[in-house]
Amino acid sequence: MTYNLEWLIENYKKGKRSKFLFFWGHQKSKNGDLTPTCFSQWWSVSFKVDGVIYKTAEHWMMGQKALLFRDTEAYEKILIAGSPKEAKAIGRQVLNYQEDIWADKRFGIVVAGNLHKFSQHADLKDYLLSTKDKIIVEASPVDKIWGIGLSADSDKADNPLRWNGLNLLGFALMEVRDKLRSK
């Protein structure tokens, strides 16, 4: 199934109310237990694809962005970037970038990267599957594309009609969850 804001709003208008699982940030818990922060693209866990190690899902996304626009120099820099923040900064400087192409491809790229991430780490996979049918929401007050442009404690967060963002990351994770269930 393809999840998106239009789908959620349509269900919401029909009176279908789902439980939301909000997350934001990428810090590990003090006791080592998994929390929803493991859904972040910046969560510190590496995975391997075709012999290439990606330090985080952000490294994957920015690396695939560089490859999409045939910027191999940026791709190589992203692979060795010391942090997801650095990988993101390099990704923002990709040569030959075209917004319309990126907007068309970004969701599939993030689904694929997170499928690798969650497939290669049983604890993360189990945690994602434990969310059952909850709507996964990146409650980032600063991200209106991958998140909802609101914090979880905003009075607007429980109503998708009032979100300021697309929540692409949350919906991508829900697709990954469906794919993992069907395996």
Backbone as JSON Lines, residues from 0, in Angstrom:
{"i":0,"aa":"M","n":[0.84,-1.19,0.0],"ca":[0.0,0.0,0.0],"c":[0.87,1.24,0.0]}
{"i":1,"aa":"T","n":[0.44,2.25,-0.68],"ca":[1.16,3.51,-0.67],"c":[0.48,4.45,0.31]}
{"i":2,"aa":"Y","n":[1.25,4.85,1.3],"ca":[0.75,5.77,2.32],"c":[1.19,7.19,1.97]}
{"i":3,"aa":"N","n":[0.32,8.14,2.21],"ca":[0.66,9.54,2.04],"c":[-0.35,10.39,2.81]}
{"i":4,"aa":"L","n":[-0.11,11.67,2.81],"ca":[-0.98,12.57,3.58],"c":[-2.41,12.58,3.03]}
{"i":5,"aa":"E","n":[-2.55,12.5,1.72],"ca":[-3.89,12.49,1.13],"c":[-4.68,11.28,1.62]}
{"i":6,"aa":"W","n":[-4.03,10.12,1.65],"ca":[-4.66,8.89,2.13],"c":[-5.12,9.06,3.58]}
{"i":7,"aa":"L","n":[-4.22,9.61,4.42],"ca":[-4.54,9.79,5.83],"c":[-5.69,10.78,6.02]}
{"i":8,"aa":"I","n":[-5.65,11.87,5.29],"ca":[-6.71,12.88,5.41],"c":[-8.05,12.31,4.95]}
{"i":9,"aa":"E","n":[-8.03,11.54,3.87],"ca":[-9.28,10.92,3.38],"c":[-9.88,10.02,4.46]}
{"i":10,"aa":"N","n":[-9.04,9.19,5.07],"ca":[-9.52,8.31,6.15],"c":[-10.0,9.13,7.35]}
{"i":11,"aa":"Y","n":[-9.29,10.18,7.67],"ca":[-9.65,11.04,8.8],"c":[-11.02,11.68,8.58]}
{"i":12,"aa":"K","n":[-11.24,12.16,7.36],"ca":[-12.52,12.79,7.03],"c":[-13.67,11.79,7.07]}
{"i":13,"aa":"K","n":[-13.36,10.52,6.83],"ca":[-14.38,9.46,6.89],"c":[-14.63,9.0,8.32]}
{"i":14,"aa":"G","n":[-13.93,9.6,9.27],"ca":[-14.13,9.24,10.66],"c":[-13.22,8.13,11.16]}
{"i":15,"aa":"K","n":[-12.32,7.65,10.31],"ca":[-11.39,6.6,10.72],"c":[-10.25,7.25,11.5]}
{"i":16,"aa":"R","n":[-10.16,6.9,12.75],"ca":[-9.12,7.46,13.61],"c":[-8.12,6.38,13.95]}
{"i":17,"aa":"S","n":[-6.88,6.66,13.69],"ca":[-5.8,5.73,14.0],"c":[-4.97,6.31,15.14]}
{"i":18,"aa":"K","n":[-4.21,5.43,15.77],"ca":[-3.29,5.9,16.8],"c":[-2.01,6.37,16.12]}
{"i":19,"aa":"F","n":[-1.51,7.49,16.63],"ca":[-0.27,8.04,16.11],"c":[0.9,7.63,17.0]}
{"i":20,"aa":"L","n":[2.03,7.37,16.38],"ca":[3.28,7.14,17.1],"c":[4.25,8.23,16.66]}
{"i":21,"aa":"F","n":[4.46,9.19,17.54],"ca":[5.3,10.33,17.23],"c":[6.75,10.05,17.59]}
{"i":22,"aa":"F","n":[7.66,10.55,16.76],"ca":[9.08,10.49,17.09],"c":[9.76,11.74,16.54]}
{"i":23,"aa":"W","n":[10.87,12.06,17.14],"ca":[11.75,13.1,16.62],"c":[13.06,12.98,17.37]}
{"i":24,"aa":"G","n":[14.14,13.19,16.69],"ca":[15.46,13.05,17.29],"c":[16.03,11.68,16.99]}
{"i":25,"aa":"H","n":[17.28,11.51,17.37],"ca":[17.97,10.26,17.05],"c":[18.84,9.76,18.21]}
{"i":26,"aa":"Q","n":[18.59,10.26,19.4],"ca":[19.4,9.87,20.55],"c":[18.97,8.51,21.09]}
{"i":27,"aa":"K","n":[19.94,7.71,21.44],"ca":[19.65,6.41,22.05],"c":[19.26,6.64,23.52]}
{"i":28,"aa":"S","n":[18.45,5.73,24.04],"ca":[18.02,5.85,25.44],"c":[19.2,5.56,26.37]}
{"i":29,"aa":"K","n":[19.13,6.08,27.57],"ca":[20.21,5.89,28.53],"c":[20.38,4.43,28.93]}
{"i":30,"aa":"N","n":[19.26,3.68,28.96],"ca":[19.35,2.28,29.39],"c":[19.55,1.32,28.21]}
{"i":31,"aa":"G","n":[19.63,1.86,27.0],"ca":[19.88,1.02,25.83],"c":[18.65,0.44,25.17]}
{"i":32,"aa":"D","n":[17.47,0.64,25.78],"ca":[16.24,0.15,25.16],"c":[15.94,0.95,23.89]}
{"i":33,"aa":"L","n":[15.35,0.27,22.92],"ca":[14.94,0.98,21.71],"c":[13.75,1.87,22.01]}
{"i":34,"aa":"T","n":[13.74,3.01,21.39],"ca":[12.63,3.95,21.47],"c":[12.3,4.38,20.04]}
{"i":35,"aa":"P","n":[11.23,5.11,19.84],"ca":[10.9,5.54,18.47],"c":[11.99,6.37,17.79]}
{"i":36,"aa":"T","n":[12.96,6.86,18.53],"ca":[14.04,7.61,17.88],"c":[14.83,6.74,16.91]}
{"i":37,"aa":"C","n":[14.7,5.42,17.01],"ca":[15.4,4.54,16.06],"c":[14.84,4.69,14.65]}
{"i":38,"aa":"F","n":[13.69,5.35,14.51],"ca":[13.1,5.58,13.19],"c":[13.78,6.72,12.43]}
{"i":39,"aa":"S","n":[14.59,7.49,13.13],"ca":[15.26,8.63,12.51],"c":[16.25,8.19,11.43]}
{"i":40,"aa":"Q","n":[16.35,8.99,10.39],"ca":[17.36,8.76,9.35],"c":[18.76,8.91,9.94]}
{"i":41,"aa":"W","n":[18.88,9.63,11.04],"ca":[20.18,9.88,11.66],"c":[20.54,8.84,12.73]}
{"i":42,"aa":"W","n":[19.68,7.86,12.97],"ca":[19.95,6.82,13.96],"c":[21.27,6.14,13.6]}
{"i":43,"aa":"S","n":[22.14,6.01,14.56],"ca":[23.49,5.49,14.31],"c":[23.5,3.97,14.23]}
{"i":44,"aa":"V","n":[23.26,3.47,13.01],"ca":[23.37,2.04,12.74],"c":[23.7,1.9,11.25]}
{"i":45,"aa":"S","n":[24.73,1.12,10.98],"ca":[25.15,0.96,9.59],"c":[24.47,-0.25,8.96]}
{"i":46,"aa":"F","n":[24.46,-0.26,7.64],"ca":[23.95,-1.41,6.9],"c":[24.7,-1.48,5.57]}
{"i":47,"aa":"K","n":[24.69,-2.66,4.99],"ca":[25.45,-2.9,3.78],"c":[24.51,-3.2,2.62]}
{"i":48,"aa":"V","n":[24.81,-2.57,1.47],"ca":[24.05,-2.8,0.25],"c":[25.04,-2.97,-0.89]}
{"i":49,"aa":"D","n":[24.99,-4.13,-1.53],"ca":[25.89,-4.42,-2.66],"c":[27.36,-4.17,-2.29]}
{"i":50,"aa":"G","n":[27.74,-4.56,-1.09],"ca":[29.11,-4.43,-0.64],"c":[29.5,-3.06,-0.12]}
{"i":51,"aa":"V","n":[28.59,-2.11,-0.17],"ca":[28.87,-0.74,0.29],"c":[28.23,-0.56,1.66]}
{"i":52,"aa":"I","n":[29.01,-0.03,2.6],"ca":[28.5,0.22,3.95],"c":[28.02,1.67,4.05]}
{"i":53,"aa":"Y","n":[26.78,1.81,4.51],"ca":[26.19,3.13,4.77],"c":[26.1,3.29,6.28]}
{"i":54,"aa":"K","n":[26.67,4.36,6.81],"ca":[26.73,4.57,8.25],"c":[25.37,4.83,8.89]}
{"i":55,"aa":"T","n":[24.48,5.46,8.15],"ca":[23.12,5.75,8.62],"c":[22.2,5.75,7.41]}
{"i":56,"aa":"A","n":[20.91,5.79,7.66],"ca":[19.95,5.91,6.56],"c":[20.08,7.26,5.87]}
{"i":57,"aa":"E","n":[20.54,8.27,6.58],"ca":[20.79,9.58,5.96],"c":[21.93,9.49,4.95]}
{"i":58,"aa":"H","n":[22.98,8.74,5.3],"ca":[24.07,8.51,4.35],"c":[23.53,7.82,3.1]}
{"i":59,"aa":"W","n":[22.66,6.82,3.28],"ca":[22.05,6.14,2.14],"c":[21.27,7.14,1.27]}
{"i":60,"aa":"M","n":[20.39,7.91,1.9],"ca":[19.53,8.82,1.14],"c":[20.36,9.83,0.36]}
{"i":61,"aa":"M","n":[21.33,10.44,1.02],"ca":[22.15,11.44,0.35],"c":[23.05,10.79,-0.71]}
{"i":62,"aa":"G","n":[23.53,9.59,-0.43],"ca":[24.33,8.86,-1.41],"c":[23.54,8.54,-2.66]}
{"i":63,"aa":"Q","n":[22.31,8.08,-2.46],"ca":[21.45,7.77,-3.61],"c":[21.06,9.04,-4.37]}
{"i":64,"aa":"K","n":[20.93,10.13,-3.66],"ca":[20.66,11.42,-4.31],"c":[21.83,11.79,-5.22]}
{"i":65,"aa":"A","n":[23.04,11.64,-4.71],"ca":[24.23,11.94,-5.51],"c":[24.3,11.04,-6.74]}
{"i":66,"aa":"L","n":[24.03,9.75,-6.56],"ca":[24.06,8.83,-7.7],"c":[22.97,9.16,-8.71]}
{"i":67,"aa":"L","n":[21.8,9.52,-8.23],"ca":[20.69,9.87,-9.12],"c":[21.08,11.0,-10.08]}
{"i":68,"aa":"F","n":[21.86,11.95,-9.57],"ca":[22.27,13.09,-10.39],"c":[23.7,12.94,-10.91]}
{"i":69,"aa":"R","n":[24.21,11.72,-10.83],"ca":[25.51,11.34,-11.4],"c":[26.67,12.18,-10.85]}
{"i":70,"aa":"D","n":[26.61,12.48,-9.56],"ca":[27.69,13.21,-8.91],"c":[28.49,12.22,-8.06]}
{"i":71,"aa":"T","n":[29.39,11.51,-8.72],"ca":[30.15,10.45,-8.03],"c":[31.11,11.02,-6.98]}
{"i":72,"aa":"E","n":[31.59,12.22,-7.21],"ca":[32.47,12.83,-6.22],"c":[31.72,13.08,-4.91]}
{"i":73,"aa":"A","n":[30.52,13.62,-5.0],"ca":[29.7,13.83,-3.8],"c":[29.37,12.5,-3.15]}
{"i":74,"aa":"Y","n":[29.06,11.49,-3.96],"ca":[28.73,10.16,-3.44],"c":[29.88,9.63,-2.58]}
{"i":75,"aa":"E","n":[31.1,9.71,-3.09],"ca":[32.27,9.22,-2.34],"c":[32.45,10.0,-1.04]}
{"i":76,"aa":"K","n":[32.23,11.29,-1.07],"ca":[32.36,12.11,0.14],"c":[31.28,11.74,1.16]}
{"i":77,"aa":"I","n":[30.08,11.47,0.68],"ca":[28.98,11.1,1.57],"c":[29.28,9.79,2.28]}
{"i":78,"aa":"L","n":[29.84,8.83,1.56],"ca":[30.16,7.52,2.16],"c":[31.13,7.64,3.33]}
{"i":79,"aa":"I","n":[32.04,8.59,3.25],"ca":[33.04,8.71,4.32],"c":[32.7,9.83,5.31]}
{"i":80,"aa":"A","n":[31.59,10.5,5.1],"ca":[31.18,11.57,6.01],"c":[31.1,11.03,7.43]}
{"i":81,"aa":"G","n":[31.59,11.81,8.38],"ca":[31.66,11.37,9.76],"c":[30.36,11.4,10.53]}
{"i":82,"aa":"S","n":[29.36,12.06,9.98],"ca":[28.07,12.16,10.67],"c":[26.96,12.31,9.64]}
{"i":83,"aa":"P","n":[25.72,12.02,10.05],"ca":[24.6,12.25,9.13],"c":[24.45,13.74,8.78]}
{"i":84,"aa":"K","n":[24.79,14.61,9.72],"ca":[24.72,16.05,9.45],"c":[25.66,16.42,8.31]}
{"i":85,"aa":"E","n":[26.86,15.87,8.35],"ca":[27.84,16.13,7.29],"c":[27.37,15.53,5.96]}
{"i":86,"aa":"A","n":[26.83,14.32,6.01],"ca":[26.32,13.68,4.79],"c":[25.21,14.53,4.18]}
{"i":87,"aa":"K","n":[24.33,15.06,5.01],"ca":[23.23,15.91,4.54],"c":[23.77,17.18,3.89]}
{"i":88,"aa":"A","n":[24.77,17.78,4.51],"ca":[25.36,19.01,3.95],"c":[25.97,18.75,2.57]}
{"i":89,"aa":"I","n":[26.65,17.63,2.42],"ca":[27.21,17.27,1.12],"c":[26.08,17.01,0.12]}
{"i":90,"aa":"G","n":[25.05,16.33,0.58],"ca":[23.91,16.03,-0.28],"c":[23.21,17.28,-0.79]}
{"i":91,"aa":"R","n":[23.26,18.33,-0.04],"ca":[22.63,19.6,-0.46],"c":[23.45,20.31,-1.53]}
{"i":92,"aa":"Q","n":[24.68,19.83,-1.77],"ca":[25.54,20.46,-2.78],"c":[25.71,19.58,-4.02]}
{"i":93,"aa":"V","n":[24.88,18.56,-4.16],"ca":[24.98,17.65,-5.3],"c":[24.84,18.43,-6.6]}
{"i":94,"aa":"L","n":[25.74,18.14,-7.53],"ca":[25.72,18.79,-8.84],"c":[24.57,18.25,-9.69]}
{"i":95,"aa":"N","n":[24.11,19.04,-10.61],"ca":[23.06,18.66,-11.57],"c":[21.71,18.39,-10.91]}
{"i":96,"aa":"Y","n":[21.53,18.82,-9.68],"ca":[20.3,18.58,-8.93],"c":[19.1,19.22,-9.62]}
{"i":97,"aa":"Q","n":[18.01,18.44,-9.68],"ca":[16.74,18.96,-10.22],"c":[15.63,18.58,-9.24]}
{"i":98,"aa":"E","n":[14.97,19.58,-8.69],"ca":[13.96,19.37,-7.64],"c":[12.84,18.44,-8.09]}
{"i":99,"aa":"D","n":[12.37,18.59,-9.32],"ca":[11.25,17.76,-9.78],"c":[11.63,16.28,-9.83]}
{"i":100,"aa":"I","n":[12.85,16.0,-10.25],"ca":[13.31,14.61,-10.29],"c":[13.47,14.07,-8.87]}
{"i":101,"aa":"W","n":[14.08,14.87,-7.99],"ca":[14.26,14.45,-6.6],"c":[12.91,14.21,-5.92]}
{"i":102,"aa":"A","n":[11.96,15.11,-6.13],"ca":[10.64,14.97,-5.52],"c":[9.96,13.68,-5.98]}
{"i":103,"aa":"D","n":[10.22,13.27,-7.2],"ca":[9.64,12.04,-7.74],"c":[10.31,10.79,-7.18]}
{"i":104,"aa":"K","n":[11.6,10.85,-6.9],"ca":[12.37,9.66,-6.53],"c":[12.65,9.51,-5.04]}
{"i":105,"aa":"R","n":[12.59,10.59,-4.28],"ca":[13.05,10.58,-2.88],"c":[12.32,9.57,-2.01]}
{"i":106,"aa":"F","n":[11.01,9.45,-2.15],"ca":[10.24,8.56,-1.29],"c":[10.69,7.11,-1.48]}
{"i":107,"aa":"G","n":[10.79,6.66,-2.71],"ca":[11.23,5.3,-3.0],"c":[12.63,5.02,-2.5]}
{"i":108,"aa":"I","n":[13.49,6.02,-2.6],"ca":[14.86,5.89,-2.11],"c":[14.86,5.68,-0.6]}
{"i":109,"aa":"V","n":[14.05,6.44,0.11],"ca":[14.0,6.32,1.57],"c":[13.34,5.01,2.0]}
{"i":110,"aa":"V","n":[12.33,4.56,1.27],"ca":[11.74,3.25,1.56],"c":[12.81,2.17,1.4]}
{"i":111,"aa":"A","n":[13.53,2.19,0.29],"ca":[14.56,1.17,0.03],"c":[15.64,1.19,1.1]}
{"i":112,"aa":"G","n":[16.12,2.36,1.47],"ca":[17.16,2.46,2.49],"c":[16.71,1.93,3.83]}
{"i":113,"aa":"N","n":[15.5,2.28,4.22],"ca":[14.99,1.8,5.5],"c":[14.65,0.32,5.47]}
{"i":114,"aa":"L","n":[14.31,-0.21,4.32],"ca":[14.12,-1.65,4.21],"c":[15.45,-2.36,4.47]}
{"i":115,"aa":"H","n":[16.54,-1.82,3.93],"ca":[17.86,-2.39,4.22],"c":[18.19,-2.26,5.71]}
{"i":116,"aa":"K","n":[17.99,-1.07,6.25],"ca":[18.3,-0.8,7.67],"c":[17.56,-1.76,8.59]}
{"i":117,"aa":"F","n":[16.25,-1.86,8.43],"ca":[15.44,-2.66,9.35],"c":[15.55,-4.15,9.06]}
{"i":118,"aa":"S","n":[15.85,-4.53,7.83],"ca":[16.03,-5.96,7.5],"c":[17.32,-6.52,8.08]}
{"i":119,"aa":"Q","n":[18.34,-5.68,8.18],"ca":[19.65,-6.15,8.61],"c":[19.86,-6.08,10.11]}
{"i":120,"aa":"H","n":[18.9,-5.58,10.83],"ca":[19.01,-5.47,12.29],"c":[17.72,-6.0,12.92]}
{"i":121,"aa":"A","n":[17.78,-7.22,13.43],"ca":[16.58,-7.9,13.95],"c":[15.88,-7.09,15.04]}
{"i":122,"aa":"D","n":[16.65,-6.45,15.91],"ca":[16.03,-5.67,16.98],"c":[15.23,-4.49,16.42]}
{"i":123,"aa":"L","n":[15.77,-3.83,15.42],"ca":[15.06,-2.72,14.8],"c":[13.82,-3.21,14.05]}
{"i":124,"aa":"K","n":[13.98,-4.32,13.36],"ca":[12.85,-4.91,12.63],"c":[11.72,-5.24,13.6]}
{"i":125,"aa":"D","n":[12.05,-5.92,14.68],"ca":[11.03,-6.29,15.67],"c":[10.36,-5.05,16.25]}
{"i":126,"aa":"Y","n":[11.14,-4.02,16.5],"ca":[10.58,-2.8,17.06],"c":[9.61,-2.15,16.08]}
{"i":127,"aa":"L","n":[10.0,-2.07,14.81],"ca":[9.11,-1.49,13.8],"c":[7.83,-2.31,13.67]}
{"i":128,"aa":"L","n":[7.97,-3.62,13.64],"ca":[6.78,-4.48,13.52],"c":[5.88,-4.37,14.75]}
{"i":129,"aa":"S","n":[6.46,-4.06,15.9],"ca":[5.67,-3.93,17.13],"c":[4.75,-2.71,17.11]}
{"i":130,"aa":"T","n":[4.95,-1.83,16.15],"ca":[4.08,-0.65,16.06],"c":[2.72,-0.99,15.45]}
{"i":131,"aa":"K","n":[2.56,-2.24,15.02],"ca":[1.29,-2.74,14.47],"c":[0.79,-1.84,13.34]}
{"i":132,"aa":"D","n":[-0.36,-1.22,13.51],"ca":[-0.94,-0.39,12.45],"c":[-0.97,1.09,12.82]}
{"i":133,"aa":"K","n":[-0.12,1.48,13.75],"ca":[-0.07,2.89,14.13],"c":[0.44,3.74,12.97]}
{"i":134,"aa":"I","n":[0.0,4.97,12.94],"ca":[0.5,5.94,11.98],"c":[1.81,6.49,12.55]}
{"i":135,"aa":"I","n":[2.9,6.24,11.86],"ca":[4.21,6.69,12.33],"c":[4.4,8.13,11.85]}
{"i":136,"aa":"V","n":[4.74,9.0,12.79],"ca":[4.78,10.43,12.5],"c":[6.11,11.02,12.97]}
{"i":137,"aa":"E","n":[6.85,11.62,12.04],"ca":[8.03,12.37,12.45],"c":[7.55,13.75,12.89]}
{"i":138,"aa":"A","n":[7.52,13.95,14.19],"ca":[7.02,15.2,14.77],"c":[8.14,16.22,14.87]}
{"i":139,"aa":"S","n":[8.68,16.56,13.72],"ca":[9.74,17.55,13.65],"c":[9.14,18.92,13.39]}
{"i":140,"aa":"P","n":[9.36,19.86,14.3],"ca":[8.83,21.2,14.07],"c":[9.56,21.95,12.96]}
{"i":141,"aa":"V","n":[10.7,21.42,12.51],"ca":[11.51,22.12,11.51],"c":[11.5,21.46,10.13]}
{"i":142,"aa":"D","n":[10.9,20.3,10.0],"ca":[10.91,19.58,8.73],"c":[9.49,19.43,8.19]}
{"i":143,"aa":"K","n":[9.22,20.09,7.09],"ca":[7.87,20.06,6.5],"c":[7.77,19.08,5.34]}
{"i":144,"aa":"I","n":[8.84,18.4,5.03],"ca":[8.8,17.39,3.96],"c":[8.79,16.0,4.58]}
{"i":145,"aa":"W","n":[9.81,15.68,5.33],"ca":[9.91,14.34,5.94],"c":[9.11,14.25,7.22]}
{"i":146,"aa":"G","n":[8.85,15.38,7.85],"ca":[8.07,15.43,9.09],"c":[6.78,16.21,8.9]}
{"i":147,"aa":"I","n":[6.16,16.56,10.03],"ca":[4.87,17.26,9.97],"c":[4.98,18.76,10.23]}
{"i":148,"aa":"G","n":[6.2,19.24,10.46],"ca":[6.36,20.67,10.72],"c":[5.8,21.11,12.05]}
{"i":149,"aa":"L","n":[5.59,20.15,12.94],"ca":[5.04,20.4,14.28],"c":[5.7,19.48,15.29]}
{"i":150,"aa":"S","n":[5.75,19.88,16.53],"ca":[6.21,18.99,17.59],"c":[5.05,18.1,18.04]}
{"i":151,"aa":"A","n":[5.38,17.01,18.68],"ca":[4.36,16.05,19.15],"c":[3.41,16.68,20.16]}
{"i":152,"aa":"D","n":[3.87,17.67,20.9],"ca":[3.01,18.29,21.91],"c":[2.18,19.46,21.37]}
{"i":153,"aa":"S","n":[2.26,19.7,20.08],"ca":[1.42,20.74,19.48],"c":[-0.05,20.31,19.52]}
{"i":154,"aa":"D","n":[-0.94,21.26,19.72],"ca":[-2.36,20.91,19.72],"c":[-2.86,20.53,18.32]}
{"i":155,"aa":"K","n":[-2.03,20.73,17.31],"ca":[-2.39,20.36,15.93],"c":[-1.9,18.96,15.54]}
{"i":156,"aa":"A","n":[-1.02,18.37,16.34],"ca":[-0.34,17.13,15.94],"c":[-1.29,15.94,15.77]}
{"i":157,"aa":"D","n":[-2.37,15.89,16.52],"ca":[-3.3,14.76,16.43],"c":[-4.3,14.88,15.28]}
{"i":158,"aa":"N","n":[-4.2,15.93,14.5],"ca":[-5.14,16.15,13.41],"c":[-4.37,16.38,12.11]}
{"i":159,"aa":"P","n":[-4.32,15.39,11.21],"ca":[-3.55,15.55,9.98],"c":[-4.03,16.69,9.09]}
{"i":160,"aa":"L","n":[-5.26,17.14,9.28],"ca":[-5.75,18.3,8.53],"c":[-5.0,19.58,8.91]}
{"i":161,"aa":"R","n":[-4.37,19.55,10.08],"ca":[-3.69,20.74,10.6],"c":[-2.17,20.64,10.54]}
{"i":162,"aa":"W","n":[-1.67,19.54,10.0],"ca":[-0.22,19.4,9.89],"c":[0.36,20.43,8.94]}
{"i":163,"aa":"N","n":[1.58,20.83,9.22],"ca":[2.3,21.78,8.36],"c":[3.26,21.08,7.41]}
{"i":164,"aa":"G","n":[3.29,19.74,7.45],"ca":[4.24,19.01,6.62],"c":[3.65,17.72,6.08]}
{"i":165,"aa":"L","n":[4.42,17.05,5.23],"ca":[3.97,15.87,4.49],"c":[4.16,14.54,5.22]}
{"i":166,"aa":"N","n":[5.05,14.5,6.22],"ca":[5.35,13.27,6.97],"c":[5.85,12.13,6.07]}
{"i":167,"aa":"L","n":[6.66,12.45,5.07],"ca":[7.13,11.41,4.15],"c":[7.91,10.31,4.86]}
{"i":168,"aa":"L","n":[8.71,10.65,5.86],"ca":[9.47,9.61,6.56],"c":[8.54,8.66,7.3]}
{"i":169,"aa":"G","n":[7.56,9.18,7.98],"ca":[6.61,8.31,8.68],"c":[5.91,7.36,7.74]}
{"i":170,"aa":"F","n":[5.46,7.87,6.61],"ca":[4.76,7.02,5.64],"c":[5.71,6.01,5.0]}
{"i":171,"aa":"A","n":[6.96,6.4,4.76],"ca":[7.95,5.46,4.23],"c":[8.18,4.31,5.2]}
{"i":172,"aa":"L","n":[8.27,4.63,6.49],"ca":[8.46,3.59,7.5],"c":[7.26,2.64,7.57]}
{"i":173,"aa":"M","n":[6.08,3.16,7.35],"ca":[4.88,2.31,7.33],"c":[4.92,1.36,6.13]}
{"i":174,"aa":"E","n":[5.43,1.82,5.01],"ca":[5.59,0.94,3.85],"c":[6.63,-0.14,4.13]}
{"i":175,"aa":"V","n":[7.73,0.26,4.77],"ca":[8.75,-0.72,5.15],"c":[8.14,-1.76,6.08]}
{"i":176,"aa":"R","n":[7.37,-1.32,7.04],"ca":[6.7,-2.23,7.97],"c":[5.84,-3.24,7.21]}
{"i":177,"aa":"D","n":[5.07,-2.78,6.24],"ca":[4.24,-3.69,5.43],"c":[5.1,-4.7,4.67]}
{"i":178,"aa":"K","n":[6.2,-4.24,4.1],"ca":[7.09,-5.13,3.34],"c":[7.71,-6.18,4.27]}
{"i":179,"aa":"L","n":[8.11,-5.78,5.46],"ca":[8.7,-6.73,6.42],"c":[7.67,-7.75,6.88]}
{"i":180,"aa":"R","n":[6.44,-7.32,7.05],"ca":[5.36,-8.24,7.43],"c":[5.14,-9.31,6.37]}
{"i":181,"aa":"S","n":[5.25,-8.93,5.12],"ca":[4.92,-9.86,4.04],"c":[6.05,-10.82,3.71]}
{"i":182,"aa":"K","n":[7.22,-10.62,4.33],"ca":[8.36,-11.52,4.07],"c":[8.21,-12.81,4.84]}
